[in-house]
Amino acid sequence: MVNTGNPDDSAHALDRRHFRDVLGQYPTGVTLITARSSDGDPVGMVVGTFTSVSLDPPLVGFLPDRTSTTWPKIEASGSFTANVLTSSQEDVVRAFTQKHDDRFTRFEWVPTASGGLRLKGAAAWIDCTIEDVRSAGDHYLVLGNVKDLGDGDSASLPLLFLRGGYGSFSMPSIQSSDSTLLKHLEAVDAARPEIEVLAADLKVECLVTVAAEDLVVVASAAGVEWSPRKFRTPVGVAFPLAAPLSPTHVAWSGEDAQRRWIAEGRRHLGLLDDSLVSNDLATVRDQGYDVRSSRAAQAEWELSVNSASGAGTVDLVDSMRQLMLGIEAGTNRVIADGKVVSISAPVFGPDGEVAICLYLKFADEEPAARVQLCLERLLAATARLTTRIGGTVSGTGPID
């Protein structure tokens, strides 16, 4: 049953400013909806409500305001093109929201197969026919049947609207000039179904990390509801690729990469026992995975990430010191009852290098038998992913 959402009902009693302020904490993309009116003139409106709705059949949607004077013209045309704007296209937003007379002549357009208008330089475009229009309070819910779509011709990041202003991602992983990250995006994408299954079956948080230049970036996450103490690692957070952090990213690398990893650790910590971390790296390589048993290091990790403002580079010196204490004591690789806080394993790319790493984080003091079960599932998943992306384990050739 469809609720028409009468704006005069009890929900209308909510303070409108408070409602907008709270919902303003949720970032949205910015999309230009274009069409040709019944008399052939171009029309367009900017929305922050464009969304994917269905894969089968392919449907998208957006929610125009009931008071919009542009929406009736788009509706009458029977079709529309959604242009996902980039961070370099704020001028497009201003031109259309302020209804500049030259808003169509000042930008470049490409005709679509349906006769619509695609904005040149947009991040993506989706050409649709109008499938359905439903009442939704003081807005309409428009469903579009996707007829054609494509990536844009711009390298800029998507434009975001958050807390009343425009911006874009500030993830070191994306802004990095190093091509390493882009090379491994296929592996990140392939890992999504695997980590969702792992998280759901094992009831653990599962992260995907990528090494880019001198940083490790959290590229994807699943099972955040199972995070330790409800602490959720933000996607986009980055930390140094430095000993003793993330040995799975360098254990199969060449000597130069391993020396850089150790040197970075020394730069952050001041003093570092080279032979100790080298032996630790060899243990990870021999085992094929990493085990972390330092709850103090995990606590420092959470404190540092919580202190940072969302995605960005995090200072983990205190966590690194706690990890070194565990390595020195010889307790950091032991799978024992109630001790393990995380396990990780690599996925290899076609070049034999580590493409991504998968991490499982444990919320409770898990029995050793359950950790072992999770480890077996993790290793099976990383092996499947290595095969799926045509990877080879360094020095051993393709995986069967």
C-alpha beads as a LAMMPS data file, in Angstrom:
LAMMPS data file: protein, C-alpha beads

400 atoms
399 bonds

1 atom types
1 bond types

-500.0 500.0 xlo xhi
-500.0 500.0 ylo yhi
-500.0 500.0 zlo zhi

Masses

1 110.0

Atoms # bond

1 1 1 0.000 0.000 0.000
2 1 1 1.436 3.379 -1.016
3 1 1 1.420 6.056 1.669
4 1 1 0.746 9.425 0.081
5 1 1 2.565 11.083 2.953
6 1 1 0.191 13.992 3.614
7 1 1 2.416 16.850 4.856
8 1 1 -0.324 17.937 7.251
9 1 1 -0.148 14.771 9.393
10 1 1 1.553 14.472 12.813
11 1 1 5.039 14.147 11.318
12 1 1 4.604 17.713 10.052
13 1 1 4.808 18.819 13.670
14 1 1 8.549 18.088 13.699
15 1 1 10.720 21.185 13.794
16 1 1 11.656 21.708 10.136
17 1 1 15.037 23.314 10.810
18 1 1 16.038 20.529 13.193
19 1 1 14.870 17.940 10.666
20 1 1 17.011 19.495 7.938
21 1 1 20.036 19.897 10.211
22 1 1 19.956 16.251 11.276
23 1 1 19.431 14.912 7.748
24 1 1 22.115 17.318 6.579
25 1 1 24.682 15.090 8.281
26 1 1 24.118 12.597 5.478
27 1 1 26.191 13.421 2.358
28 1 1 24.422 13.197 -0.981
29 1 1 25.542 13.325 -4.565
30 1 1 24.515 16.226 -6.784
31 1 1 22.785 15.426 -10.071
32 1 1 21.496 17.551 -12.928
33 1 1 18.269 16.192 -14.434
34 1 1 17.837 17.325 -18.047
35 1 1 15.207 16.818 -20.730
36 1 1 13.619 18.504 -23.724
37 1 1 10.230 20.042 -23.166
38 1 1 7.278 19.333 -25.435
39 1 1 8.235 22.353 -27.567
40 1 1 11.837 21.133 -27.896
41 1 1 13.470 23.564 -25.492
42 1 1 16.059 22.179 -23.040
43 1 1 15.071 22.111 -19.374
44 1 1 17.032 21.090 -16.309
45 1 1 16.980 20.963 -12.530
46 1 1 19.540 20.088 -9.848
47 1 1 18.611 17.413 -7.285
48 1 1 20.341 15.824 -4.327
49 1 1 18.013 12.842 -4.237
50 1 1 19.071 10.810 -7.268
51 1 1 19.502 7.127 -6.409
52 1 1 19.764 3.629 -7.819
53 1 1 16.532 1.695 -7.246
54 1 1 16.611 -1.676 -9.013
55 1 1 18.904 -3.821 -11.147
56 1 1 16.171 -6.047 -12.613
57 1 1 14.490 -4.162 -14.148
58 1 1 17.053 -1.320 -14.226
59 1 1 15.424 1.552 -12.343
60 1 1 16.688 4.797 -10.862
61 1 1 14.841 7.530 -9.029
62 1 1 14.857 11.098 -7.768
63 1 1 12.508 13.318 -5.760
64 1 1 11.580 16.744 -7.169
65 1 1 9.828 19.293 -4.957
66 1 1 6.093 19.719 -5.550
67 1 1 6.643 23.463 -5.998
68 1 1 9.180 22.980 -8.807
69 1 1 8.235 24.745 -12.033
70 1 1 10.744 22.692 -14.031
71 1 1 9.541 19.237 -13.032
72 1 1 6.174 19.465 -14.884
73 1 1 8.080 20.183 -18.117
74 1 1 10.353 17.169 -17.576
75 1 1 7.364 14.984 -16.698
76 1 1 5.552 16.053 -19.864
77 1 1 8.559 15.029 -21.968
78 1 1 8.303 11.431 -20.725
79 1 1 12.059 11.001 -20.350
80 1 1 15.115 12.485 -18.651
81 1 1 18.892 12.240 -18.420
82 1 1 20.568 12.190 -15.008
83 1 1 24.012 13.841 -15.086
84 1 1 26.111 13.067 -11.994
85 1 1 28.121 16.240 -11.360
86 1 1 31.792 16.391 -10.445
87 1 1 33.589 18.520 -7.866
88 1 1 34.682 20.853 -10.687
89 1 1 31.078 21.581 -11.726
90 1 1 29.777 23.782 -8.923
91 1 1 29.288 26.456 -11.585
92 1 1 26.721 24.161 -13.204
93 1 1 24.839 23.964 -9.907
94 1 1 24.810 27.749 -9.539
95 1 1 23.712 28.292 -13.122
96 1 1 20.734 25.947 -12.811
97 1 1 19.642 26.712 -9.255
98 1 1 19.747 30.451 -10.010
99 1 1 18.157 29.875 -13.435
100 1 1 20.765 31.838 -15.397
101 1 1 19.564 32.679 -18.897
102 1 1 22.702 31.178 -20.437
103 1 1 22.658 27.966 -18.399
104 1 1 22.378 25.796 -21.496
105 1 1 24.602 27.812 -23.826
106 1 1 27.576 28.194 -21.474
107 1 1 28.169 24.437 -21.071
108 1 1 28.873 21.681 -23.599
109 1 1 26.220 19.034 -24.279
110 1 1 26.109 15.702 -26.056
111 1 1 22.785 14.421 -27.469
112 1 1 21.621 11.051 -26.171
113 1 1 20.035 8.305 -28.251
114 1 1 16.617 9.253 -26.867
115 1 1 17.050 12.885 -27.883
116 1 1 17.975 14.079 -24.411
117 1 1 20.952 16.134 -23.263
118 1 1 24.085 14.765 -21.631
119 1 1 26.397 17.219 -19.881
120 1 1 29.980 16.962 -21.124
121 1 1 32.401 16.452 -18.239
122 1 1 29.882 14.847 -15.868
123 1 1 31.044 11.907 -13.743
124 1 1 28.309 9.670 -15.176
125 1 1 25.089 9.899 -17.142
126 1 1 21.917 7.795 -17.135
127 1 1 19.293 8.118 -19.880
128 1 1 15.764 7.099 -18.811
129 1 1 12.109 7.034 -19.663
130 1 1 9.717 7.950 -16.864
131 1 1 8.336 4.719 -15.424
132 1 1 6.188 6.027 -12.575
133 1 1 5.525 9.131 -10.480
134 1 1 4.275 8.822 -6.920
135 1 1 3.303 11.302 -4.246
136 1 1 5.757 11.523 -1.329
137 1 1 4.737 14.277 1.081
138 1 1 5.935 17.632 -0.242
139 1 1 7.880 15.871 -3.019
140 1 1 7.223 13.460 -5.858
141 1 1 9.029 10.145 -6.189
142 1 1 10.020 9.678 -9.827
143 1 1 11.077 6.250 -11.097
144 1 1 13.070 6.098 -14.316
145 1 1 13.540 3.061 -16.543
146 1 1 17.204 3.079 -17.603
147 1 1 17.651 2.878 -21.379
148 1 1 21.323 3.805 -21.630
149 1 1 24.121 4.929 -19.321
150 1 1 27.834 5.481 -19.193
151 1 1 30.847 6.842 -17.346
152 1 1 31.692 10.457 -17.937
153 1 1 34.782 11.915 -19.565
154 1 1 36.181 13.610 -16.468
155 1 1 38.794 12.440 -13.974
156 1 1 37.317 14.692 -11.255
157 1 1 35.699 13.229 -8.170
158 1 1 31.908 13.409 -7.707
159 1 1 30.426 16.536 -6.148
160 1 1 28.897 16.081 -2.688
161 1 1 26.430 18.144 -0.677
162 1 1 26.933 17.994 3.093
163 1 1 25.887 20.255 5.983
164 1 1 24.646 22.950 3.655
165 1 1 27.753 23.139 1.483
166 1 1 29.411 21.537 -1.520
167 1 1 32.606 19.510 -1.488
168 1 1 34.130 16.206 -2.543
169 1 1 35.967 13.203 -1.173
170 1 1 39.269 13.934 0.559
171 1 1 40.514 10.353 0.567
172 1 1 44.266 9.969 0.165
173 1 1 43.499 6.699 -1.575
174 1 1 41.787 8.494 -4.437
175 1 1 43.882 11.648 -4.511
176 1 1 47.154 9.761 -4.541
177 1 1 49.179 10.266 -7.711
178 1 1 50.404 6.717 -7.399
179 1 1 48.821 4.443 -10.021
180 1 1 49.028 1.502 -7.602
181 1 1 45.604 2.188 -6.153
182 1 1 43.871 2.477 -9.513
183 1 1 45.553 -0.744 -10.603
184 1 1 44.022 -2.590 -7.662
185 1 1 40.483 -1.159 -7.822
186 1 1 39.376 -4.269 -9.734
187 1 1 40.423 -6.379 -6.759
188 1 1 38.573 -4.074 -4.342
189 1 1 35.423 -4.392 -6.443
190 1 1 35.785 -8.177 -6.733
191 1 1 36.210 -8.446 -2.963
192 1 1 32.852 -6.852 -2.147
193 1 1 30.694 -10.015 -2.430
194 1 1 33.296 -12.060 -0.552
195 1 1 33.540 -9.704 2.425
196 1 1 29.761 -9.399 2.655
197 1 1 29.436 -13.191 2.886
198 1 1 32.305 -13.461 5.383
199 1 1 30.848 -10.731 7.576
200 1 1 27.326 -12.172 7.504
201 1 1 28.353 -15.795 8.073
202 1 1 30.993 -15.156 10.729
203 1 1 29.402 -12.082 12.343
204 1 1 32.608 -10.076 12.188
205 1 1 33.674 -6.792 10.653
206 1 1 35.625 -7.324 7.433
207 1 1 37.844 -4.655 5.870
208 1 1 39.612 -4.380 2.530
209 1 1 42.843 -2.379 2.499
210 1 1 45.064 -1.168 -0.332
211 1 1 48.637 0.115 -0.136
212 1 1 49.182 3.317 -2.137
213 1 1 52.566 5.027 -2.034
214 1 1 53.482 5.226 1.664
215 1 1 49.933 4.758 2.966
216 1 1 47.499 1.934 3.629
217 1 1 43.901 2.898 2.879
218 1 1 40.677 1.232 4.023
219 1 1 38.957 0.828 0.644
220 1 1 35.837 -1.149 1.608
221 1 1 34.072 -2.584 4.658
222 1 1 31.276 -4.999 5.532
223 1 1 29.687 -6.186 8.757
224 1 1 30.185 -2.875 10.521
225 1 1 27.375 -3.840 12.889
226 1 1 29.762 -6.446 14.324
227 1 1 32.532 -3.918 14.939
228 1 1 34.399 -4.174 18.261
229 1 1 32.576 -2.029 20.825
230 1 1 30.485 -0.682 17.914
231 1 1 33.591 1.162 16.645
232 1 1 33.280 1.450 12.877
233 1 1 36.408 1.902 10.806
234 1 1 35.578 4.610 8.238
235 1 1 36.142 3.754 4.598
236 1 1 38.815 6.134 3.321
237 1 1 40.805 6.294 6.538
238 1 1 44.536 5.966 5.866
239 1 1 47.562 5.175 7.989
240 1 1 51.299 4.851 7.337
241 1 1 52.721 1.844 5.532
242 1 1 55.313 1.525 8.277
243 1 1 56.642 -1.262 10.492
244 1 1 55.076 -2.930 12.382
245 1 1 51.729 -1.999 10.729
246 1 1 50.227 -4.022 7.858
247 1 1 52.951 -6.644 7.342
248 1 1 50.670 -8.515 4.925
249 1 1 51.108 -5.661 2.435
250 1 1 54.911 -6.019 2.322
251 1 1 55.769 -9.588 3.404
252 1 1 55.803 -10.770 -0.244
253 1 1 57.442 -7.619 -1.644
254 1 1 61.056 -7.178 -2.669
255 1 1 63.853 -6.175 -0.326
256 1 1 63.644 -2.489 -1.284
257 1 1 59.965 -2.287 -0.316
258 1 1 60.615 -4.084 2.952
259 1 1 63.508 -1.753 3.772
260 1 1 61.271 1.264 3.113
261 1 1 58.615 -0.234 5.410
262 1 1 61.159 -0.649 8.198
263 1 1 62.640 2.818 7.584
264 1 1 59.163 4.374 7.799
265 1 1 58.595 2.585 11.091
266 1 1 61.875 3.950 12.432
267 1 1 60.931 7.448 11.278
268 1 1 57.685 7.290 13.249
269 1 1 58.985 5.490 16.329
270 1 1 62.538 6.767 16.545
271 1 1 64.069 3.417 17.476
272 1 1 63.246 0.103 15.844
273 1 1 64.808 -3.342 16.058
274 1 1 65.356 -4.181 12.378
275 1 1 66.002 -7.869 12.943
276 1 1 62.912 -8.225 15.121
277 1 1 60.505 -6.748 12.566
278 1 1 62.271 -8.575 9.714
279 1 1 61.737 -11.882 11.512
280 1 1 58.124 -10.910 12.164
281 1 1 57.692 -10.209 8.458
282 1 1 59.177 -13.606 7.603
283 1 1 56.725 -15.280 9.989
284 1 1 53.790 -13.640 8.223
285 1 1 55.134 -14.737 4.848
286 1 1 55.718 -18.318 6.012
287 1 1 52.243 -18.564 7.583
288 1 1 50.486 -16.820 4.716
289 1 1 48.533 -14.566 7.074
290 1 1 48.869 -12.138 9.988
291 1 1 47.493 -12.499 13.520
292 1 1 47.195 -9.590 15.941
293 1 1 46.726 -10.278 19.651
294 1 1 47.418 -6.865 21.201
295 1 1 44.229 -5.430 22.671
296 1 1 46.209 -2.398 23.828
297 1 1 47.270 -1.717 20.235
298 1 1 43.678 -2.144 19.056
299 1 1 42.459 0.300 21.714
300 1 1 45.044 2.867 20.612
301 1 1 43.997 2.318 16.981
302 1 1 40.356 3.044 17.795
303 1 1 41.279 6.096 19.864
304 1 1 43.416 7.518 17.053
305 1 1 40.811 6.922 14.339
306 1 1 38.042 8.350 16.526
307 1 1 40.142 11.466 17.093
308 1 1 40.543 12.004 13.351
309 1 1 37.839 13.778 11.356
310 1 1 36.453 11.033 9.142
311 1 1 38.480 9.869 6.176
312 1 1 42.087 10.977 6.209
313 1 1 45.546 10.013 7.424
314 1 1 45.680 8.837 11.034
315 1 1 48.633 9.047 13.430
316 1 1 49.055 5.545 14.878
317 1 1 52.347 5.934 16.747
318 1 1 50.856 4.793 20.064
319 1 1 49.299 1.747 18.410
320 1 1 52.626 0.981 16.700
321 1 1 54.418 1.068 20.047
322 1 1 51.925 -1.388 21.545
323 1 1 52.360 -3.711 18.566
324 1 1 56.125 -3.649 19.009
325 1 1 55.708 -4.647 22.655
326 1 1 53.683 -7.669 21.520
327 1 1 56.305 -8.622 18.936
328 1 1 59.092 -8.308 21.505
329 1 1 57.146 -10.492 23.944
330 1 1 56.454 -13.075 21.242
331 1 1 52.703 -12.977 21.901
332 1 1 51.481 -11.272 18.751
333 1 1 51.169 -14.326 16.490
334 1 1 49.558 -16.747 18.942
335 1 1 46.003 -17.965 18.320
336 1 1 44.857 -18.493 21.893
337 1 1 41.499 -18.302 23.666
338 1 1 40.359 -14.714 24.139
339 1 1 43.521 -13.146 22.728
340 1 1 43.135 -12.492 19.001
341 1 1 41.789 -9.088 17.930
342 1 1 42.266 -9.410 14.153
343 1 1 43.537 -11.629 11.362
344 1 1 44.462 -10.648 7.816
345 1 1 45.546 -12.285 4.574
346 1 1 46.644 -11.044 1.140
347 1 1 45.059 -11.229 -2.295
348 1 1 47.637 -11.321 -5.093
349 1 1 47.399 -9.544 -8.423
350 1 1 48.534 -10.736 -11.866
351 1 1 52.006 -9.292 -11.212
352 1 1 52.498 -11.484 -8.141
353 1 1 52.341 -8.467 -5.824
354 1 1 49.811 -8.066 -3.016
355 1 1 46.815 -6.263 -4.537
356 1 1 44.629 -5.964 -1.436
357 1 1 44.411 -7.413 2.051
358 1 1 41.323 -8.682 3.856
359 1 1 41.010 -8.132 7.606
360 1 1 38.636 -9.766 10.068
361 1 1 38.182 -7.856 13.337
362 1 1 36.812 -9.616 16.417
363 1 1 34.477 -7.865 18.828
364 1 1 34.632 -10.424 21.626
365 1 1 37.292 -12.528 23.284
366 1 1 36.857 -15.339 20.822
367 1 1 37.783 -18.986 21.535
368 1 1 40.821 -20.173 19.598
369 1 1 38.719 -22.751 17.733
370 1 1 36.413 -20.065 16.352
371 1 1 39.365 -17.878 15.339
372 1 1 40.835 -20.873 13.517
373 1 1 37.527 -21.418 11.700
374 1 1 37.426 -17.743 10.700
375 1 1 41.023 -17.975 9.498
376 1 1 40.203 -20.950 7.279
377 1 1 37.265 -19.063 5.768
378 1 1 39.429 -15.978 5.264
379 1 1 42.187 -17.909 3.488
380 1 1 39.651 -19.647 1.253
381 1 1 38.175 -16.256 0.311
382 1 1 41.555 -14.685 -0.485
383 1 1 42.511 -17.708 -2.603
384 1 1 39.267 -17.399 -4.594
385 1 1 39.828 -13.682 -5.106
386 1 1 43.413 -14.214 -6.258
387 1 1 42.149 -16.673 -8.861
388 1 1 39.247 -14.414 -9.848
389 1 1 41.499 -11.468 -10.718
390 1 1 44.073 -13.663 -12.464
391 1 1 46.574 -13.336 -9.661
392 1 1 49.738 -15.255 -8.953
393 1 1 51.362 -15.793 -5.586
394 1 1 54.755 -14.096 -5.687
395 1 1 57.398 -16.506 -6.940
396 1 1 55.066 -19.495 -7.313
397 1 1 53.205 -18.862 -10.560
398 1 1 49.433 -18.924 -11.086
399 1 1 47.122 -20.418 -8.490
400 1 1 45.282 -23.523 -9.641

Bonds

1 1 1 2
2 1 2 3
3 1 3 4
4 1 4 5
5 1 5 6
6 1 6 7
7 1 7 8
8 1 8 9
9 1 9 10
10 1 10 11
11 1 11 12
12 1 12 13
13 1 13 14
14 1 14 15
15 1 15 16
16 1 16 17
17 1 17 18
18 1 18 19
19 1 19 20
20 1 20 21
21 1 21 22
22 1 22 23
23 1 23 24
24 1 24 25
25 1 25 26
26 1 26 27
27 1 27 28
28 1 28 29
29 1 29 30
30 1 30 31
31 1 31 32
32 1 32 33
33 1 33 34
34 1 34 35
35 1 35 36
36 1 36 37
37 1 37 38
38 1 38 39
39 1 39 40
40 1 40 41
41 1 41 42
42 1 42 43
43 1 43 44
44 1 44 45
45 1 45 46
46 1 46 47
47 1 47 48
48 1 48 49
49 1 49 50
50 1 50 51
51 1 51 52
52 1 52 53
53 1 53 54
54 1 54 55
55 1 55 56
56 1 56 57
57 1 57 58
58 1 58 59
59 1 59 60
60 1 60 61
61 1 61 62
62 1 62 63
63 1 63 64
64 1 64 65
65 1 65 66
66 1 66 67
67 1 67 68
68 1 68 69
69 1 69 70
70 1 70 71
71 1 71 72
72 1 72 73
73 1 73 74
74 1 74 75
75 1 75 76
76 1 76 77
77 1 77 78
78 1 78 79
79 1 79 80
80 1 80 81
81 1 81 82
82 1 82 83
83 1 83 84
84 1 84 85
85 1 85 86
86 1 86 87
87 1 87 88
88 1 88 89
89 1 89 90
90 1 90 91
91 1 91 92
92 1 92 93
93 1 93 94
94 1 94 95
95 1 95 96
96 1 96 97
97 1 97 98
98 1 98 99
99 1 99 100
100 1 100 101
101 1 101 102
102 1 102 103
103 1 103 104
104 1 104 105
105 1 105 106
106 1 106 107
107 1 107 108
108 1 108 109
109 1 109 110
110 1 110 111
111 1 111 112
112 1 112 113
113 1 113 114
114 1 114 115
115 1 115 116
116 1 116 117
117 1 117 118
118 1 118 119
119 1 119 120
120 1 120 121
121 1 121 122
122 1 122 123
123 1 123 124
124 1 124 125
125 1 125 126
126 1 126 127
127 1 127 128
128 1 128 129
129 1 129 130
130 1 130 131
131 1 131 132
132 1 132 133
133 1 133 134
134 1 134 135
135 1 135 136
136 1 136 137
137 1 137 138
138 1 138 139
139 1 139 140
140 1 140 141
141 1 141 142
142 1 142 143
143 1 143 144
144 1 144 145
145 1 145 146
146 1 146 147
147 1 147 148
148 1 148 149
149 1 149 150
150 1 150 151
151 1 151 152
152 1 152 153
153 1 153 154
154 1 154 155
155 1 155 156
156 1 156 157
157 1 157 158
158 1 158 159
159 1 159 160
160 1 160 161
161 1 161 162
162 1 162 163
163 1 163 164
164 1 164 165
165 1 165 166
166 1 166 167
167 1 167 168
168 1 168 169
169 1 169 170
170 1 170 171
171 1 171 172
172 1 172 173
173 1 173 174
174 1 174 175
175 1 175 176
176 1 176 177
177 1 177 178
178 1 178 179
179 1 179 180
180 1 180 181
181 1 181 182
182 1 182 183
183 1 183 184
184 1 184 185
185 1 185 186
186 1 186 187
187 1 187 188
188 1 188 189
189 1 189 190
190 1 190 191
191 1 191 192
192 1 192 193
193 1 193 194
194 1 194 195
195 1 195 196
196 1 196 197
197 1 197 198
198 1 198 199
199 1 199 200
200 1 200 201
201 1 201 202
202 1 202 203
203 1 203 204
204 1 204 205
205 1 205 206
206 1 206 207
207 1 207 208
208 1 208 209
209 1 209 210
210 1 210 211
211 1 211 212
212 1 212 213
213 1 213 214
214 1 214 215
215 1 215 216
216 1 216 217
217 1 217 218
218 1 218 219
219 1 219 220
220 1 220 221
221 1 221 222
222 1 222 223
223 1 223 224
224 1 224 225
225 1 225 226
226 1 226 227
227 1 227 228
228 1 228 229
229 1 229 230
230 1 230 231
231 1 231 232
232 1 232 233
233 1 233 234
234 1 234 235
235 1 235 236
236 1 236 237
237 1 237 238
238 1 238 239
239 1 239 240
240 1 240 241
241 1 241 242
242 1 242 243
243 1 243 244
244 1 244 245
245 1 245 246
246 1 246 247
247 1 247 248
248 1 248 249
249 1 249 250
250 1 250 251
251 1 251 252
252 1 252 253
253 1 253 254
254 1 254 255
255 1 255 256
256 1 256 257
257 1 257 258
258 1 258 259
259 1 259 260
260 1 260 261
261 1 261 262
262 1 262 263
263 1 263 264
264 1 264 265
265 1 265 266
266 1 266 267
267 1 267 268
268 1 268 269
269 1 269 270
270 1 270 271
271 1 271 272
272 1 272 273
273 1 273 274
274 1 274 275
275 1 275 276
276 1 276 277
277 1 277 278
278 1 278 279
279 1 279 280
280 1 280 281
281 1 281 282
282 1 282 283
283 1 283 284
284 1 284 285
285 1 285 286
286 1 286 287
287 1 287 288
288 1 288 289
289 1 289 290
290 1 290 291
291 1 291 292
292 1 292 293
293 1 293 294
294 1 294 295
295 1 295 296
296 1 296 297
297 1 297 298
298 1 298 299
299 1 299 300
300 1 300 301
301 1 301 302
302 1 302 303
303 1 303 304
304 1 304 305
305 1 305 306
306 1 306 307
307 1 307 308
308 1 308 309
309 1 309 310
310 1 310 311
311 1 311 312
312 1 312 313
313 1 313 314
314 1 314 315
315 1 315 316
316 1 316 317
317 1 317 318
318 1 318 319
319 1 319 320
320 1 320 321
321 1 321 322
322 1 322 323
323 1 323 324
324 1 324 325
325 1 325 326
326 1 326 327
327 1 327 328
328 1 328 329
329 1 329 330
330 1 330 331
331 1 331 332
332 1 332 333
333 1 333 334
334 1 334 335
335 1 335 336
336 1 336 337
337 1 337 338
338 1 338 339
339 1 339 340
340 1 340 341
341 1 341 342
342 1 342 343
343 1 343 344
344 1 344 345
345 1 345 346
346 1 346 347
347 1 347 348
348 1 348 349
349 1 349 350
350 1 350 351
351 1 351 352
352 1 352 353
353 1 353 354
354 1 354 355
355 1 355 356
356 1 356 357
357 1 357 358
358 1 358 359
359 1 359 360
360 1 360 361
361 1 361 362
362 1 362 363
363 1 363 364
364 1 364 365
365 1 365 366
366 1 366 367
367 1 367 368
368 1 368 369
369 1 369 370
370 1 370 371
371 1 371 372
372 1 372 373
373 1 373 374
374 1 374 375
375 1 375 376
376 1 376 377
377 1 377 378
378 1 378 379
379 1 379 380
380 1 380 381
381 1 381 382
382 1 382 383
383 1 383 384
384 1 384 385
385 1 385 386
386 1 386 387
387 1 387 388
388 1 388 389
389 1 389 390
390 1 390 391
391 1 391 392
392 1 392 393
393 1 393 394
394 1 394 395
395 1 395 396
396 1 396 397
397 1 397 398
398 1 398 399
399 1 399 400
